[in-house]
Amino acid sequence: MSELLDVLQELINQAEAGSSCALCVVVGTKGSTPQAPGAALLLRADCSTLGTLGGGCVEEEVKKRAYGALTRRQSALYDFVLDHDYGWDDGLICGGKMSIAVMPITPQVDLDPFREALQESREHKPAFVPVVVEHEGKTLQYRLHLEAPPTLLIAGAGHVGQALAKLAVALDFHVMVFDDRAEYASLERFPPEVQLVIDDIPRGLKSHPIDSNCYVVIVTRGHSHDHQALEAVIRSAASYIGLIGSKRKTKMIFKDIRDTGVSQELIDRVRTPVGLPIGAITVPEIAVSICAELIQYRRRATPRLVEGPLKKSELESRS
């Protein structure tokens, strides 16, 4: 998703600078394809690009056609069958089909929908931009959704929390780290994108509004802190809760929490030991195993990033 944000920001930059460009978006697929709907590429007037539609000869063909559309100032919808006609020179013979919308963007285009969508996405809210093309005498309208990045709450700013935060930022998570030690939750130890909360860990977690787009990973410095952090979030709406530690430690924590009246159903949803079982030993390896599980959980279902072509009634009801 961060790549799409970069594409849209560059679209705005080009138009504001008085240059034209073409937004190319995969709006439909069938069968095996190198990219899913929502993949986007920006073609600048000098033929340089940002983003990708999957690479290979199909992308090169789209760039050629998009440049023609940009020159003519005409939008278009192109269909590609990924067989020998397009795959002979690079092995891209997937057997699927791709529909790619090309929308020229000139300095005269209203950029407000793009600006507003970017702002909403950066505030971690769902957003979309319109993609409108002419095809076979009809105006087709699509919505390209900007996936709201999940918020990852990391309880503990120690070595594992630090390594996990660095990886998660690169994976397009909005990362917050909670710790009561200012020397650990310091700007020198974390990327600038990470939000640091220096406070009593359970109090800090309870003060944050946790919804279904939140993930929690508990990696504090000890048993009692892990217990308190888990108690602070286990009744929340968090989509994912992970707890580091041995089976013996987590068994003790679960018993104590169960004794406070927490249901077994809530306890069962806690992932522990957190992370995929890849044999991780070092701190960076542990962070990789945790991030791998976060990705696996996040991608249980492919998000629907493109809607359309929309009917008039759909446009009116969702405007």
VENPEHU-V485429 format. One record per residue. RES is the residue in one letter. SS is DSSP state (@ for helix, = for strand, . for the rest). PSI is psi in radians with two decimals (none if undefined). NEAR is the number of other ideal C-beta (glycine too) atoms within 12 Angstrom. Layout:
RES:SS:PSI:NEAR
RES:SS:PSI:NEAR
This chain:
M:.:-0.61:32
S:@:-0.55:22
E:@:-0.69:24
L:@:-0.69:38
L:@:-0.70:31
D:@:-0.71:23
V:@:-0.81:37
L:@:-0.64:42
Q:@:-0.69:28
E:@:-0.61:30
L:@:-0.82:43
I:@:-0.76:30
N:@:-0.77:23
Q:@:-0.82:32
A:@:-0.71:29
E:@:-0.47:20
A:.:0.01:17
G:.:0.21:13
S:.:2.61:24
S:.:2.74:29
C:=:3.03:43
A:=:2.22:48
L:=:2.11:49
C:=:2.17:50
V:=:2.32:51
V:=:1.98:41
V:=:-0.14:44
G:=:2.54:32
T:=:2.76:31
K:=:2.27:19
G:.:-2.73:17
S:.:2.14:19
T:.:2.73:34
P:.:-0.29:31
Q:.:2.71:37
A:.:2.85:26
P:.:2.38:32
G:.:-0.32:39
A:.:2.45:35
A:=:2.62:47
L:=:2.42:40
L:=:2.17:43
L:=:2.05:41
R:=:2.93:29
A:.:-0.41:24
D:.:0.18:15
C:.:0.04:19
S:.:2.77:17
T:=:2.84:31
L:=:2.33:28
G:=:-3.09:36
T:.:2.63:27
L:.:0.20:44
G:.:-0.11:34
G:.:-2.98:21
G:@:-2.94:26
C:@:-0.46:26
V:@:-0.78:41
E:@:-0.70:33
E:@:-0.68:25
E:@:-0.70:30
V:@:-0.73:43
K:@:-0.71:33
K:@:-0.81:21
R:@:-0.64:30
A:@:-0.64:41
Y:@:-0.68:27
G:@:-0.73:21
A:@:-0.67:32
L:@:-0.72:32
T:@:-0.69:19
R:@:-0.18:17
R:.:0.70:21
Q:.:2.28:20
S:.:2.92:35
A:=:2.79:33
L:=:2.14:35
Y:=:2.39:33
D:=:2.39:27
F:=:2.34:36
V:=:2.11:24
L:.:1.27:34
D:.:-2.73:20
H:@:-0.41:15
D:@:-0.55:17
Y:@:-0.11:30
G:@:-0.01:24
W:.:-0.51:14
D:.:-0.18:14
D:.:0.17:19
G:.:0.17:14
L:.:1.26:30
I:.:1.33:22
C:.:-0.45:26
G:.:0.00:20
G:.:-3.02:27
K:=:2.54:25
M:=:2.39:39
S:=:2.20:35
I:=:2.13:45
A:=:2.38:44
V:=:2.08:44
M:=:1.89:42
P:=:2.43:37
I:=:2.02:42
T:.:2.91:27
P:.:-0.29:20
Q:.:-0.15:12
V:.:2.50:27
D:.:1.99:16
L:.:-0.07:27
D:@:-0.75:14
P:@:-0.59:28
F:@:-0.73:37
R:@:-0.79:22
E:@:-0.73:21
A:@:-0.73:33
L:@:-0.77:29
Q:@:-0.77:21
E:@:-0.71:23
S:@:-0.69:30
R:@:-0.31:21
E:.:0.22:16
H:.:0.64:27
K:.:2.61:21
P:.:2.50:20
A:=:2.90:29
F:=:2.78:34
V:=:2.59:42
P:=:2.47:37
V:=:1.99:45
V:=:2.22:31
V:=:2.71:33
E:=:2.31:22
H:=:2.11:27
E:.:0.77:11
G:.:0.10:8
K:=:2.64:14
T:=:2.04:22
L:=:2.28:31
Q:=:2.29:32
Y:=:2.84:38
R:=:2.16:31
L:=:1.94:41
H:=:2.45:31
L:=:1.89:37
E:.:2.20:32
A:.:2.08:28
P:.:2.40:33
P:.:2.67:33
T:=:2.24:37
L:=:2.02:48
L:=:2.03:48
I:=:2.04:52
A:=:1.82:50
G:.:2.14:43
A:.:0.37:40
G:.:-2.80:33
H:@:-0.76:21
V:@:-0.76:40
G:@:-0.69:43
Q:@:-0.85:31
A:@:-0.68:35
L:@:-0.75:48
A:@:-0.75:42
K:@:-0.74:30
L:@:-0.74:34
A:@:-0.60:40
V:@:-0.77:28
A:@:-0.35:22
L:.:0.25:29
D:.:0.64:29
F:.:2.51:40
H:=:1.98:31
V:=:2.29:39
M:=:2.35:40
V:=:2.28:48
F:=:2.24:43
D:=:2.63:39
D:.:0.07:27
R:.:1.91:23
A:.:-0.54:15
E:.:-0.38:14
Y:.:-0.80:29
A:.:1.13:31
S:.:2.69:16
L:@:-0.48:17
E:@:-0.37:14
R:@:-0.15:23
F:.:2.67:30
P:.:2.68:21
P:.:-0.38:13
E:.:-0.30:23
V:.:2.30:34
Q:=:2.17:26
L:=:2.32:31
V:=:1.88:31
I:=:1.81:22
D:.:2.93:24
D:.:2.22:20
I:@:-0.93:42
P:@:-0.62:31
R:@:-0.73:20
G:@:-0.73:32
L:@:-0.73:39
K:@:-0.51:24
S:@:-0.24:18
H:.:2.31:29
P:.:1.92:17
I:.:2.12:29
D:.:-2.96:19
S:.:-0.14:15
N:.:0.27:26
C:=:2.45:31
Y:=:2.47:40
V:=:2.28:52
V:=:2.18:51
I:=:1.98:49
V:.:0.98:43
T:.:-3.02:40
R:.:0.06:24
G:.:2.95:19
H:@:-0.89:22
S:@:-0.66:18
H:@:-0.68:33
D:@:-0.78:41
H:@:-0.87:33
Q:@:-0.70:30
A:@:-0.75:44
L:@:-0.72:46
E:@:-0.54:33
A:@:-0.43:33
V:@:-0.20:42
I:.:-0.46:38
R:.:0.04:23
S:.:3.07:31
A:.:0.22:20
A:.:2.39:34
S:.:-0.55:24
Y:=:2.34:34
I:=:2.14:41
G:=:2.47:43
L:=:2.18:40
I:.:2.70:42
G:.:2.95:34
S:.:2.87:15
K:@:-0.65:13
R:@:-0.78:13
K:@:-0.81:24
T:@:-0.56:27
K:@:-0.73:20
M:@:-0.75:21
I:@:-0.78:34
F:@:-0.69:29
K:@:-0.80:16
D:@:-0.69:22
I:@:-0.66:30
R:@:-0.63:22
D:@:-0.32:13
T:.:0.00:19
G:.:0.10:13
V:.:2.34:26
S:.:2.72:14
Q:@:-0.53:14
E:@:-0.74:11
L:@:-0.67:22
I:@:-0.68:27
D:@:-0.38:15
R:.:-0.09:25
V:=:2.18:36
R:=:2.00:31
T:.:2.44:31
P:.:2.37:28
V:.:2.54:38
G:.:2.67:34
L:.:2.55:22
P:.:1.38:15
I:.:0.17:19
G:.:0.47:11
A:.:2.42:24
I:.:-0.89:12
T:.:2.86:14
V:@:-0.84:22
P:@:-0.64:19
E:@:-0.68:21
I:@:-0.72:33
A:@:-0.69:37
V:@:-0.76:27
S:@:-0.66:32
I:@:-0.79:45
C:@:-0.64:37
A:@:-0.71:26
E:@:-0.65:35
L:@:-0.76:39
I:@:-0.80:24
Q:@:-0.75:21
Y:@:-0.74:27
R:@:-0.63:28
R:.:0.47:16
R:.:-0.59:12
A:.:2.45:8
T:.:2.14:14
P:.:2.57:23
R:.:1.79:19
L:.:-0.24:31
V:=:2.30:36
E:=:2.40:26
G:=:3.06:33
P:.:2.41:26
L:.:2.51:24
K:.:2.84:16
K:@:-0.69:14
S:@:-0.61:9
E:@:-0.68:15
L:@:-0.73:20
E:@:-0.66:10
S:@:-0.37:9
R:@:0.14:16
S:.:none:13
